[in-house]
Amino acid sequence: MQLPERMTIPAEVMARQVGEEVVILDLASGNYFGLDPVGARIWRLLTEGKLPTEIRDILLEEYDVSHEQLEQDIGRLINELSAKGLLKLD
């Protein structure tokens, strides 16, 4: 799976840490989305301006997972967030 090069978080999207998880709210639609601890880590890295490939490389250092599996998982999360309007792919 090819990871997108860049993405942005729309201004109307807010996120809050709740324990080890993150809850994301789209103020425009009222939709919300919850992320488990790994998804929350990916979200935090996105908010720091990290590129998807940088996120992959960071998480490869932090978790015992294959390059291919991690890239698929990150890509799947990015696509799901994008489909829900919580991320815009540039």
N, C-alpha and C positions, 0 to 999 in steps of 0.2 A: 504494500500500500504506500502510495506517495503522500507524504505529509505536506500540507499547504505551507507556503513560505511565510506568509504574514497573516495576522488577523487582528481585529480590534474588538473591544468590548463596547457595545453601544452605551451612550450616556444614560439611557433610561434603565439600564441593568445594574442592580445593586446586589451585593453578596455580603453575607455575614457568617462568621465562624460560629459553629454551635458544637462545642466539644471538639472532637477530632474531625467533624464533618463540616461542610459548607452548604448553606442554603442560598440559592440564587433566585432573585425576584426580578421579573420584567415589569416595571412600574406601568408601562404603556398597556400591557395586556392583562396584568394581574396574575400571569402564570408564574409558577415557581418550580424549582428543580433542586433536588438534593444530591450531593456528592459524598461518596464514602471517603475515608481518609486518603486513599491514593488519588482519587479524582480531585479531592480538595488540594492535594499537593500540586497537581497539574494546574489547577485554577490559580493558586498563589503564584506559580512560576509565570503563568500567562499575564497576571496583573503586574508582575515585575518587568514585563516587556521581553521576556525570553521567546525566542523563535521555537517552533515545534521541534526542530532538530536539536536545539540546545536542551530543551526539556527532555527529549529522549536520552541524550548523553548524560544529563544529570541523574536521571532515574536509573539508568544502567549502572551507575556507581552506587546507588542507594538500595536497589532491589536485586534479588537473584532471579532474573528473568532474561530470556533470550532477546536479542536485538529485534528479531522479526516479530515476536509476540508483543513486545512493548510498543513497537511502531504501529501494529494493528490496533492495539488497545487505545493508544493516544489518538490515532486517526478516527476510530469509532466514536470516542468521546467528543472530539472536535466536530465531527459530522452531526452528532445528535444535538449538541449545543447550538450549532449553526442552524439546523432545521427548526429549532424552537425559538430562533431569533435572539439567542443569548450571546452569540458571537457572530461577527461579520468577517467573512473570508475576503482578504484584500487581493 
